[in-house]
Amino acid sequence: MPATVSSKRYAQAVFEIAKEKNQLEKWQPELKRITGLAQDSEAMSLLENPKVPFDLKAKLAQEKLGKISPLALNLTYLLILKGRLRSIPQIADEYQRLLDEHRGIRHAEVTTAIPLDDTGKKKIAQSLEAMIGKKLSLSLKVDTDIIGGFVARIDDSLIDCSIHSKLEQMKRSLAEAAT
């Protein structure tokens, strides 16, 4: 699910705080714990109930989260107050994106015709990293329509090394030559 503007703002604020306090790594597991709370349907029914007083919601959140930093707990309280606790998965994803960007890692969505083993993933990652000159994190999809090869989407760039596109290119070339 794409991040909303508010999710991006929360993630940016968390990232800035974490960076300022030199706790970039510490926030990842804490955001996962808050995400777990948001995925607990029983807890969420109470946390989203307008008839339940905030102090009870805060106590429930604190019990469910266990040992968590005061800043992460404050974020949870803020999201509960604003009715945005369900957006924590998007906030966590956006935080991860900001962290990767800070580390110089870019994300690539790679589509192949067949599932890849670790060796295949590594070869594609190395090829793409050599092309763009940055470290990549790959997410893989399978689409048999591309026949073979791969299609990679990195931010706004598309790298199409699929057999399907090469056949289409050849088809156009033959059609142009025939006229």
Secondary structure, DSSP 8 states (H G I E B T S, - for coil): ----HHHHHHHHHHHHHHHHTT-HHHHHHHHHHHHHHHT-HHHHHHHT-TTS-HHHHHHHHHHHH-S--HHHHHHHHHHHHHT-GGGHHHHHHHHHHHHHHHHTEEEEEEEESS---HHHHHHHHHHHHHHHTSEEEEEEEE-GGG-SEEEEEETTEEEEEEHHHHHHHHHHHHHHHH-
